[in-house]
Amino acid sequence: MKPSFDILIVGIGGQGTVLASNVLGEACILENRTVRSAETHGMAQRGGSVESHIRIDGKHGSLIVPGTADLLVAFDLLEALRYRHYLPAGGRLVVNRHLVVPTSVYQQDLDVPDEESILAALADLDVTCIDAASLAEEAGSILSQNIVMLGAASGDIPLQPETLEEAVRRCVPQKTVEANTAAFRLGREKGAGAP
């Protein structure tokens, strides 16, 4: 058994992957656990890919080796496909039912991928697909989709849900605490009941 629990959070610039990783780091601190993390931003400000590596109880290094992640949380379907190689066969994926088609698809006149074909390509994984946008709207802010996704994945994360929720309260702007805690709870409820 490896000593750390490794989570890769992926998305597109502006979706809140870094905030989500900060919440996990804060929760680790609250539980007095070691944590190693690293973010790769790329061209995030232009809708580029963003990845956050979080290693709970990690002792050596902050980057996750491809094929060894315990959990992949993807804020976009295409990002799930792009980073699936970080999971072992049958690995755990929690993905948002959201698709941002890159401009290059249109520029190069490529076929536009659809949700069904992407999920078919991920069928060998243990997948939970969440409609984070509708849950975030229900919570009171469409901007809380990242926290919905953390809630949906929280059952797979070796941290107490109460600690994660407290970390949300500490990391989000004060005026958004209510919407974000509601988003976390809705995501957790949906994640627990989703296939």
C-alpha positions as a Python dict, from the first residue, in 0.01 Angstrom:
ca = {
    (1, 'M'): (0, 0, 0),
    (2, 'K'): (138, 340, -91),
    (3, 'P'): (168, 594, 191),
    (4, 'S'): (-34, 874, 30),
    (5, 'F'): (-383, 921, -112),
    (6, 'D'): (-333, 1101, -443),
    (7, 'I'): (-600, 1324, -597),
    (8, 'L'): (-574, 1500, -931),
    (9, 'I'): (-820, 1785, -989),
    (10, 'V'): (-842, 1903, -1350),
    (11, 'G'): (-1036, 2169, -1533),
    (12, 'I'): (-1014, 2477, -1746),
    (13, 'G'): (-888, 2817, -1638),
    (14, 'G'): (-1157, 2993, -1435),
    (15, 'Q'): (-1336, 2678, -1312),
    (16, 'G'): (-1183, 2689, -964),
    (17, 'T'): (-942, 2396, -962),
    (18, 'V'): (-687, 2586, -754),
    (19, 'L'): (-951, 2688, -496),
    (20, 'A'): (-1065, 2326, -476),
    (21, 'S'): (-709, 2210, -410),
    (22, 'N'): (-670, 2483, -147),
    (23, 'V'): (-981, 2352, 29),
    (24, 'L'): (-830, 2002, 39),
    (25, 'G'): (-502, 2138, 170),
    (26, 'E'): (-681, 2336, 441),
    (27, 'A'): (-879, 2025, 542),
    (28, 'C'): (-553, 1831, 574),
    (29, 'I'): (-411, 2101, 800),
    (30, 'L'): (-728, 2096, 1012),
    (31, 'E'): (-688, 1718, 1056),
    (32, 'N'): (-315, 1757, 1127),
    (33, 'R'): (-221, 1551, 820),
    (34, 'T'): (65, 1615, 586),
    (35, 'V'): (-20, 1733, 237),
    (36, 'R'): (183, 1799, -75),
    (37, 'S'): (34, 1987, -366),
    (38, 'A'): (126, 2147, -696),
    (39, 'E'): (-65, 2326, -969),
    (40, 'T'): (7, 2354, -1338),
    (41, 'H'): (-172, 2650, -1487),
    (42, 'G'): (-66, 2644, -1852),
    (43, 'M'): (-266, 2901, -2046),
    (44, 'A'): (-537, 2903, -1780),
    (45, 'Q'): (-635, 3265, -1836),
    (46, 'R'): (-728, 3171, -2192),
    (47, 'G'): (-938, 2869, -2110),
    (48, 'G'): (-638, 2638, -2098),
    (49, 'S'): (-601, 2323, -1899),
    (50, 'V'): (-531, 2346, -1525),
    (51, 'E'): (-425, 2055, -1306),
    (52, 'S'): (-383, 2038, -930),
    (53, 'H'): (-200, 1749, -766),
    (54, 'I'): (-290, 1684, -400),
    (55, 'R'): (-112, 1410, -206),
    (56, 'I'): (-275, 1350, 132),
    (57, 'D'): (-22, 1204, 377),
    (58, 'G'): (239, 1247, 105),
    (59, 'K'): (598, 1246, 224),
    (60, 'H'): (799, 1273, -96),
    (61, 'G'): (727, 1513, -381),
    (62, 'S'): (409, 1684, -484),
    (63, 'L'): (350, 1547, -835),
    (64, 'I'): (144, 1235, -895),
    (65, 'V'): (297, 975, -1124),
    (66, 'P'): (69, 882, -1417),
    (67, 'G'): (-119, 559, -1352),
    (68, 'T'): (-109, 596, -972),
    (69, 'A'): (-378, 851, -878),
    (70, 'D'): (-639, 728, -634),
    (71, 'L'): (-899, 978, -753),
    (72, 'L'): (-945, 1205, -1054),
    (73, 'V'): (-1189, 1494, -1014),
    (74, 'A'): (-1260, 1654, -1353),
    (75, 'F'): (-1455, 1976, -1389),
    (76, 'D'): (-1502, 1909, -1763),
    (77, 'L'): (-1559, 1593, -1968),
    (78, 'L'): (-1274, 1658, -2211),
    (79, 'E'): (-1035, 1722, -1923),
    (80, 'A'): (-1135, 1382, -1779),
    (81, 'L'): (-1038, 1225, -2109),
    (82, 'R'): (-713, 1424, -2130),
    (83, 'Y'): (-597, 1319, -1780),
    (84, 'R'): (-740, 965, -1755),
    (85, 'H'): (-386, 824, -1789),
    (86, 'Y'): (-322, 934, -1430),
    (87, 'L'): (-563, 662, -1310),
    (88, 'P'): (-487, 291, -1299),
    (89, 'A'): (-722, 49, -1474),
    (90, 'G'): (-1064, 70, -1307),
    (91, 'G'): (-962, 392, -1128),
    (92, 'R'): (-1207, 632, -964),
    (93, 'L'): (-1330, 935, -1161),
    (94, 'V'): (-1580, 1199, -1051),
    (95, 'V'): (-1660, 1420, -1350),
    (96, 'N'): (-1880, 1719, -1420),
    (97, 'R'): (-2135, 1669, -1698),
    (98, 'H'): (-1996, 1978, -1871),
    (99, 'L'): (-1819, 2010, -2203),
    (100, 'V'): (-1614, 2303, -2326),
    (101, 'V'): (-1518, 2241, -2686),
    (102, 'P'): (-1175, 2388, -2761),
    (103, 'T'): (-1156, 2654, -3031),
    (104, 'S'): (-907, 2435, -3219),
    (105, 'V'): (-1186, 2185, -3291),
    (106, 'Y'): (-1368, 2452, -3489),
    (107, 'Q'): (-1054, 2600, -3643),
    (108, 'Q'): (-942, 2262, -3774),
    (109, 'D'): (-1293, 2155, -3875),
    (110, 'L'): (-1279, 1850, -3648),
    (111, 'D'): (-1574, 1648, -3525),
    (112, 'V'): (-1721, 1797, -3209),
    (113, 'P'): (-1707, 1534, -2933),
    (114, 'D'): (-2026, 1466, -2743),
    (115, 'E'): (-2094, 1353, -2389),
    (116, 'E'): (-2195, 1002, -2492),
    (117, 'S'): (-1874, 932, -2686),
    (118, 'I'): (-1655, 1076, -2411),
    (119, 'L'): (-1827, 868, -2140),
    (120, 'A'): (-1794, 559, -2363),
    (121, 'A'): (-1418, 623, -2383),
    (122, 'L'): (-1409, 639, -2001),
    (123, 'A'): (-1622, 324, -1952),
    (124, 'D'): (-1331, 119, -1815),
    (125, 'L'): (-1313, 349, -1511),
    (126, 'D'): (-1533, 373, -1201),
    (127, 'V'): (-1718, 690, -1309),
    (128, 'T'): (-1961, 918, -1130),
    (129, 'C'): (-2097, 1191, -1356),
    (130, 'I'): (-2248, 1497, -1186),
    (131, 'D'): (-2446, 1791, -1326),
    (132, 'A'): (-2258, 2045, -1116),
    (133, 'A'): (-2417, 2347, -1285),
    (134, 'S'): (-2772, 2260, -1180),
    (135, 'L'): (-2662, 2177, -825),
    (136, 'A'): (-2461, 2501, -801),
    (137, 'E'): (-2764, 2701, -917),
    (138, 'E'): (-2977, 2523, -658),
    (139, 'A'): (-2717, 2616, -393),
    (140, 'G'): (-2742, 2981, -490),
    (141, 'S'): (-2439, 3044, -713),
    (142, 'I'): (-2342, 2900, -1050),
    (143, 'L'): (-1984, 2985, -951),
    (144, 'S'): (-1985, 2713, -683),
    (145, 'Q'): (-1957, 2423, -929),
    (146, 'N'): (-1604, 2346, -807),
    (147, 'I'): (-1732, 2304, -451),
    (148, 'V'): (-2021, 2088, -578),
    (149, 'M'): (-1758, 1864, -736),
    (150, 'L'): (-1558, 1845, -413),
    (151, 'G'): (-1875, 1747, -232),
    (152, 'A'): (-1951, 1481, -494),
    (153, 'A'): (-1599, 1337, -454),
    (154, 'S'): (-1588, 1371, -75),
    (155, 'G'): (-1707, 1016, -12),
    (156, 'D'): (-1389, 893, -182),
    (157, 'I'): (-1155, 1132, 0),
    (158, 'P'): (-1000, 1012, 330),
    (159, 'L'): (-1095, 1329, 519),
    (160, 'Q'): (-1397, 1387, 742),
    (161, 'P'): (-1686, 1560, 560),
    (162, 'E'): (-1721, 1804, 849),
    (163, 'T'): (-1355, 1898, 810),
    (164, 'L'): (-1397, 1948, 435),
    (165, 'E'): (-1699, 2169, 494),
    (166, 'E'): (-1508, 2377, 749),
    (167, 'A'): (-1223, 2411, 500),
    (168, 'V'): (-1475, 2538, 242),
    (169, 'R'): (-1592, 2803, 491),
    (170, 'R'): (-1232, 2911, 553),
    (171, 'C'): (-1122, 2923, 188),
    (172, 'V'): (-1412, 3085, 0),
    (173, 'P'): (-1489, 3459, 13),
    (174, 'Q'): (-1699, 3542, 320),
    (175, 'K'): (-1999, 3661, 118),
    (176, 'T'): (-2016, 3322, -60),
    (177, 'V'): (-1991, 3091, 243),
    (178, 'E'): (-2362, 3008, 253),
    (179, 'A'): (-2386, 2921, -119),
    (180, 'N'): (-2063, 2721, -111),
    (181, 'T'): (-2151, 2517, 197),
    (182, 'A'): (-2489, 2441, 37),
    (183, 'A'): (-2305, 2345, -284),
    (184, 'F'): (-2076, 2110, -91),
    (185, 'R'): (-2372, 1940, 80),
    (186, 'L'): (-2571, 1904, -245),
    (187, 'G'): (-2266, 1762, -421),
    (188, 'R'): (-2201, 1519, -137),
    (189, 'E'): (-2561, 1400, -142),
    (190, 'K'): (-2562, 1358, -521),
    (191, 'G'): (-2219, 1192, -526),
    (192, 'A'): (-2328, 937, -265),
    (193, 'G'): (-2636, 844, -466),
    (194, 'A'): (-2486, 850, -817),
    (195, 'P'): (-2372, 542, -1005),
}
